[in-house]
Amino acid sequence: MNEDDTAAVYQRAYDSKEFHDLRRRLARFVIPVSVAFLTWYLAYVLLATYATDFMSQKLWGNINVALVVGLLQFVTTFGITWAYVRFANTEIDPPATALREEIEAELKSVGGDQG
């Protein structure tokens, strides 16, 4: 198989509706979640910097607002990770696997088993 044949196979895959749908589906999840998390993180940083009286308010014993909000950052991170893994396993991986298998089959038909 020559490089032109290989490039043509990958170009067709890149130009395919399935590939663009897959990228769009991924972006519709990743972009809003990323913006939301970064906004949440920025709010935490700004509160810690400029609202020290608020953040230092005690809630229970020695536990203050800053500690709770800081721990919620971790909870949010784990929640987003869980949601992304679930999303990827159901919405991204199956069509991506099908597309990869199509590309591999086309590569084999173009120039033998060199993948």
PyRosetta script that sets phi, psi and omega in degrees:
from pyrosetta import init, pose_from_sequence

init()
pose = pose_from_sequence("MNEDDTAAVYQRAYDSKEFHDLRRRLARFVIPVSVAFLTWYLAYVLLATYATDFMSQKLWGNINVALVVGLLQFVTTFGITWAYVRFANTEIDPPATALREEIEAELKSVGGDQG")
pose.set_psi(1, 132.6)
pose.set_omega(1, 178.3)
pose.set_phi(2, -93.7)
pose.set_psi(2, 168.3)
pose.set_omega(2, -175.9)
pose.set_phi(3, -64.4)
pose.set_psi(3, -33.0)
pose.set_omega(3, 179.4)
pose.set_phi(4, -64.4)
pose.set_psi(4, -40.5)
pose.set_omega(4, 178.2)
pose.set_phi(5, -64.4)
pose.set_psi(5, -45.0)
pose.set_omega(5, 179.2)
pose.set_phi(6, -62.3)
pose.set_psi(6, -45.7)
pose.set_omega(6, 179.7)
pose.set_phi(7, -61.3)
pose.set_psi(7, -38.8)
pose.set_omega(7, -179.8)
pose.set_phi(8, -65.0)
pose.set_psi(8, -39.5)
pose.set_omega(8, 178.8)
pose.set_phi(9, -63.2)
pose.set_psi(9, -47.6)
pose.set_omega(9, -179.4)
pose.set_phi(10, -67.9)
pose.set_psi(10, -34.0)
pose.set_omega(10, 177.7)
pose.set_phi(11, -66.4)
pose.set_psi(11, -41.3)
pose.set_omega(11, 176.8)
pose.set_phi(12, -62.6)
pose.set_psi(12, -40.3)
pose.set_omega(12, 178.5)
pose.set_phi(13, -63.6)
pose.set_psi(13, -43.6)
pose.set_omega(13, -180.0)
pose.set_phi(14, -63.5)
pose.set_psi(14, -37.6)
pose.set_omega(14, -178.4)
pose.set_phi(15, -80.5)
pose.set_psi(15, -8.6)
pose.set_omega(15, -174.1)
pose.set_phi(16, -70.0)
pose.set_psi(16, 151.6)
pose.set_omega(16, 177.1)
pose.set_phi(17, -62.5)
pose.set_psi(17, -38.4)
pose.set_omega(17, -178.6)
pose.set_phi(18, -60.9)
pose.set_psi(18, -42.9)
pose.set_omega(18, -179.4)
pose.set_phi(19, -65.5)
pose.set_psi(19, -43.7)
pose.set_omega(19, -179.5)
pose.set_phi(20, -68.7)
pose.set_psi(20, -35.7)
pose.set_omega(20, 175.1)
pose.set_phi(21, -63.6)
pose.set_psi(21, -40.1)
pose.set_omega(21, 179.3)
pose.set_phi(22, -64.0)
pose.set_psi(22, -45.5)
pose.set_omega(22, 178.2)
pose.set_phi(23, -63.9)
pose.set_psi(23, -40.6)
pose.set_omega(23, 179.3)
pose.set_phi(24, -64.4)
pose.set_psi(24, -43.5)
pose.set_omega(24, 179.6)
pose.set_phi(25, -61.7)
pose.set_psi(25, -42.9)
pose.set_omega(25, 178.3)
pose.set_phi(26, -63.7)
pose.set_psi(26, -45.8)
pose.set_omega(26, -178.9)
pose.set_phi(27, -63.3)
pose.set_psi(27, -36.2)
pose.set_omega(27, 179.8)
pose.set_phi(28, -65.8)
pose.set_psi(28, -22.0)
pose.set_omega(28, 174.6)
pose.set_phi(29, -91.1)
pose.set_psi(29, -51.4)
pose.set_omega(29, -170.3)
pose.set_phi(30, -66.8)
pose.set_psi(30, -44.6)
pose.set_omega(30, -174.7)
pose.set_phi(31, -64.4)
pose.set_psi(31, -52.6)
pose.set_omega(31, -180.0)
pose.set_phi(32, -63.1)
pose.set_psi(32, -39.3)
pose.set_omega(32, -179.9)
pose.set_phi(33, -65.9)
pose.set_psi(33, -40.7)
pose.set_omega(33, 178.5)
pose.set_phi(34, -64.0)
pose.set_psi(34, -44.6)
pose.set_omega(34, 178.9)
pose.set_phi(35, -62.5)
pose.set_psi(35, -44.1)
pose.set_omega(35, 179.9)
pose.set_phi(36, -62.4)
pose.set_psi(36, -45.2)
pose.set_omega(36, -178.8)
pose.set_phi(37, -67.0)
pose.set_psi(37, -43.1)
pose.set_omega(37, 179.8)
pose.set_phi(38, -64.2)
pose.set_psi(38, -35.3)
pose.set_omega(38, 175.4)
pose.set_phi(39, -64.4)
pose.set_psi(39, -44.2)
pose.set_omega(39, 178.4)
pose.set_phi(40, -62.1)
pose.set_psi(40, -43.5)
pose.set_omega(40, 179.2)
pose.set_phi(41, -66.1)
pose.set_psi(41, -43.1)
pose.set_omega(41, 178.3)
pose.set_phi(42, -61.6)
pose.set_psi(42, -40.1)
pose.set_omega(42, 177.4)
pose.set_phi(43, -60.4)
pose.set_psi(43, -41.2)
pose.set_omega(43, 178.0)
pose.set_phi(44, -62.0)
pose.set_psi(44, -46.4)
pose.set_omega(44, -179.9)
pose.set_phi(45, -63.2)
pose.set_psi(45, -44.9)
pose.set_omega(45, -179.6)
pose.set_phi(46, -65.3)
pose.set_psi(46, -40.8)
pose.set_omega(46, 176.7)
pose.set_phi(47, -62.6)
pose.set_psi(47, -43.4)
pose.set_omega(47, -180.0)
pose.set_phi(48, -64.6)
pose.set_psi(48, -31.0)
pose.set_omega(48, -177.1)
pose.set_phi(49, -85.0)
pose.set_psi(49, -45.2)
pose.set_omega(49, -170.2)
pose.set_phi(50, -110.0)
pose.set_psi(50, -12.6)
pose.set_omega(50, -179.4)
pose.set_phi(51, -120.1)
pose.set_psi(51, 52.9)
pose.set_omega(51, -175.2)
pose.set_phi(52, -63.3)
pose.set_psi(52, -33.8)
pose.set_omega(52, 177.9)
pose.set_phi(53, -64.2)
pose.set_psi(53, -43.4)
pose.set_omega(53, 178.1)
pose.set_phi(54, -64.3)
pose.set_psi(54, -47.5)
pose.set_omega(54, -175.9)
pose.set_phi(55, -67.5)
pose.set_psi(55, -24.6)
pose.set_omega(55, -178.0)
pose.set_phi(56, -90.7)
pose.set_psi(56, 1.7)
pose.set_omega(56, 178.3)
pose.set_phi(57, -65.4)
pose.set_psi(57, 131.5)
pose.set_omega(57, 179.8)
pose.set_phi(58, -78.7)
pose.set_psi(58, 137.8)
pose.set_omega(58, 178.1)
pose.set_phi(59, -104.2)
pose.set_psi(59, -52.9)
pose.set_omega(59, 177.8)
pose.set_phi(60, -141.6)
pose.set_psi(60, 117.9)
pose.set_omega(60, 178.9)
pose.set_phi(61, 56.6)
pose.set_psi(61, -122.4)
pose.set_omega(61, 179.2)
pose.set_phi(62, -92.8)
pose.set_psi(62, 9.0)
pose.set_omega(62, 180.0)
pose.set_phi(63, -90.0)
pose.set_psi(63, 121.7)
pose.set_omega(63, -179.4)
pose.set_phi(64, -112.9)
pose.set_psi(64, 176.4)
pose.set_omega(64, -177.6)
pose.set_phi(65, -58.9)
pose.set_psi(65, -41.4)
pose.set_omega(65, -178.1)
pose.set_phi(66, -59.9)
pose.set_psi(66, -41.8)
pose.set_omega(66, 179.8)
pose.set_phi(67, -65.3)
pose.set_psi(67, -44.1)
pose.set_omega(67, 179.8)
pose.set_phi(68, -63.9)
pose.set_psi(68, -46.5)
pose.set_omega(68, 179.9)
pose.set_phi(69, -64.4)
pose.set_psi(69, -39.2)
pose.set_omega(69, 177.3)
pose.set_phi(70, -62.7)
pose.set_psi(70, -43.5)
pose.set_omega(70, 177.6)
pose.set_phi(71, -66.8)
pose.set_psi(71, -33.6)
pose.set_omega(71, 176.7)
pose.set_phi(72, -64.7)
pose.set_psi(72, -25.8)
pose.set_omega(72, 174.4)
pose.set_phi(73, -61.4)
pose.set_psi(73, -42.8)
pose.set_omega(73, 178.0)
pose.set_phi(74, -66.1)
pose.set_psi(74, -43.9)
pose.set_omega(74, 178.8)
pose.set_phi(75, -58.9)
pose.set_psi(75, -44.2)
pose.set_omega(75, 178.6)
pose.set_phi(76, -61.2)
pose.set_psi(76, -43.8)
pose.set_omega(76, -180.0)
pose.set_phi(77, -60.9)
pose.set_psi(77, -46.2)
pose.set_omega(77, 178.8)
pose.set_phi(78, -65.4)
pose.set_psi(78, -38.7)
pose.set_omega(78, 177.9)
pose.set_phi(79, -63.2)
pose.set_psi(79, -43.2)
pose.set_omega(79, 178.4)
pose.set_phi(80, -64.9)
pose.set_psi(80, -41.5)
pose.set_omega(80, 178.6)
pose.set_phi(81, -61.3)
pose.set_psi(81, -46.3)
pose.set_omega(81, 178.5)
pose.set_phi(82, -60.0)
pose.set_psi(82, -46.2)
pose.set_omega(82, -179.3)
pose.set_phi(83, -63.2)
pose.set_psi(83, -40.8)
pose.set_omega(83, 179.9)
pose.set_phi(84, -66.7)
pose.set_psi(84, -43.4)
pose.set_omega(84, 179.2)
pose.set_phi(85, -61.2)
pose.set_psi(85, -43.7)
pose.set_omega(85, 178.2)
pose.set_phi(86, -63.1)
pose.set_psi(86, -45.4)
pose.set_omega(86, 178.3)
pose.set_phi(87, -61.0)
pose.set_psi(87, -47.4)
pose.set_omega(87, -178.2)
pose.set_phi(88, -63.6)
pose.set_psi(88, -42.2)
pose.set_omega(88, -178.9)
pose.set_phi(89, -64.6)
pose.set_psi(89, -31.8)
pose.set_omega(89, -176.6)
pose.set_phi(90, -99.7)
pose.set_psi(90, -33.9)
pose.set_omega(90, -171.7)
pose.set_phi(91, -108.0)
pose.set_psi(91, -26.5)
pose.set_omega(91, -174.4)
pose.set_phi(92, -106.1)
pose.set_psi(92, -50.3)
pose.set_omega(92, -173.6)
pose.set_phi(93, -61.9)
pose.set_psi(93, -45.4)
pose.set_omega(93, -179.3)
pose.set_phi(94, -60.0)
pose.set_psi(94, -49.9)
pose.set_omega(94, 178.0)
pose.set_phi(95, -68.2)
pose.set_psi(95, -31.9)
pose.set_omega(95, 178.0)
pose.set_phi(96, -66.5)
pose.set_psi(96, -39.7)
pose.set_omega(96, 177.3)
pose.set_phi(97, -64.5)
pose.set_psi(97, -43.4)
pose.set_omega(97, 178.6)
pose.set_phi(98, -62.1)
pose.set_psi(98, -43.0)
pose.set_omega(98, 179.1)
pose.set_phi(99, -64.7)
pose.set_psi(99, -42.7)
pose.set_omega(99, 178.1)
pose.set_phi(100, -61.4)
pose.set_psi(100, -41.8)
pose.set_omega(100, 179.5)
pose.set_phi(101, -64.9)
pose.set_psi(101, -37.9)
pose.set_omega(101, 175.7)
pose.set_phi(102, -62.5)
pose.set_psi(102, -44.3)
pose.set_omega(102, -179.6)
pose.set_phi(103, -63.6)
pose.set_psi(103, -45.4)
pose.set_omega(103, -179.8)
pose.set_phi(104, -62.2)
pose.set_psi(104, -40.9)
pose.set_omega(104, 178.6)
pose.set_phi(105, -64.5)
pose.set_psi(105, -41.3)
pose.set_omega(105, 179.1)
pose.set_phi(106, -66.6)
pose.set_psi(106, -39.1)
pose.set_omega(106, 177.7)
pose.set_phi(107, -63.0)
pose.set_psi(107, -40.3)
pose.set_omega(107, 178.3)
pose.set_phi(108, -65.1)
pose.set_psi(108, -40.3)
pose.set_omega(108, -178.7)
pose.set_phi(109, -70.7)
pose.set_psi(109, -27.5)
pose.set_omega(109, -179.4)
pose.set_phi(110, -77.4)
pose.set_psi(110, -39.3)
pose.set_omega(110, -173.3)
pose.set_phi(111, -150.3)
pose.set_psi(111, 26.7)
pose.set_omega(111, 177.9)
pose.set_phi(112, 88.4)
pose.set_psi(112, -178.7)
pose.set_omega(112, -176.6)
pose.set_phi(113, -88.7)
pose.set_psi(113, 88.5)
pose.set_omega(113, 179.1)
pose.set_phi(114, -123.1)
pose.set_psi(114, 16.0)
pose.set_omega(114, -175.8)
pose.set_phi(115, -92.6)
pose.dump_pdb("model.pdb")
